[in-house]
């Protein structure tokens, strides 16, 4: 995204761009944290599914 701020002094341009970059970096960090949380939740769910399917398989195998 091009920023045309030729009438703004360089230090102010730099400060503004730095602030925008910081905000985007913080947003990306929050998204990464949410992805990590979701991945941990999904892994836990899969482990529980394997556990219950193993129990069910053993029940069917020994009952039959």
C-alpha contacts under 8 A as a table, 3 or more apart, distances in Angstrom:
res1	aa1	res2	aa2	distance
5	X	8	X	5.43
5	X	13	X	6.93
6	X	9	X	7.51
8	X	12	X	6.40
8	X	13	X	6.21
9	X	12	X	5.43
9	X	13	X	6.27
10	X	13	X	4.94
10	X	14	X	5.98
11	X	14	X	4.97
11	X	15	X	6.06
12	X	15	X	4.98
12	X	16	X	6.04
13	X	16	X	5.14
13	X	17	X	6.07
14	X	17	X	5.17
14	X	18	X	5.92
15	X	18	X	5.03
15	X	19	X	6.10
16	X	19	X	5.10
16	X	20	X	6.23
17	X	20	X	5.03
17	X	21	X	6.06
18	X	21	X	5.10
18	X	22	X	6.05
19	X	22	X	5.06
19	X	23	X	6.23
20	X	23	X	5.18
20	X	24	X	6.28
21	X	24	X	5.10
21	X	25	X	6.02
22	X	25	X	5.00
22	X	26	X	6.12
23	X	26	X	5.16
23	X	27	X	6.22
24	X	27	X	5.05
24	X	28	X	6.14
25	X	28	X	5.07
25	X	29	X	6.15
26	X	29	X	5.01
26	X	30	X	6.31
27	X	30	X	5.14
27	X	31	X	6.31
28	X	31	X	5.05
28	X	32	X	6.17
29	X	32	X	5.07
29	X	33	X	6.21
30	X	33	X	5.07
30	X	34	X	6.25
31	X	34	X	5.10
31	X	35	X	6.19
32	X	35	X	5.04
32	X	36	X	6.21
33	X	36	X	5.07
33	X	37	X	6.20
34	X	37	X	5.01
34	X	38	X	6.14
35	X	38	X	5.11
35	X	39	X	6.10
36	X	39	X	5.06
36	X	40	X	6.23
37	X	40	X	5.23
37	X	41	X	6.24
38	X	41	X	5.01
38	X	42	X	6.09
39	X	42	X	5.09
39	X	43	X	6.09
40	X	43	X	5.11
40	X	44	X	6.17
41	X	44	X	5.17
41	X	45	X	6.21
42	X	45	X	5.00
42	X	46	X	6.18
43	X	46	X	5.09
43	X	47	X	6.21
44	X	47	X	5.12
44	X	48	X	6.29
45	X	48	X	5.15
45	X	49	X	6.23
46	X	49	X	4.98
46	X	50	X	6.22
47	X	50	X	5.18
47	X	51	X	6.18
48	X	51	X	4.99
48	X	52	X	6.16
49	X	52	X	5.23
49	X	53	X	5.99
50	X	53	X	5.12
50	X	54	X	6.00
51	X	54	X	5.20
51	X	55	X	6.30
52	X	55	X	5.00
52	X	56	X	6.09
53	X	56	X	4.96
53	X	57	X	5.97
54	X	57	X	5.04
54	X	58	X	6.11
55	X	58	X	5.18
55	X	59	X	6.11
56	X	59	X	5.02
56	X	60	X	6.16
57	X	60	X	5.21
57	X	61	X	5.97
58	X	61	X	5.00
58	X	62	X	5.99
59	X	62	X	5.42
59	X	63	X	5.84
60	X	63	X	5.16
60	X	64	X	5.86
61	X	64	X	5.46
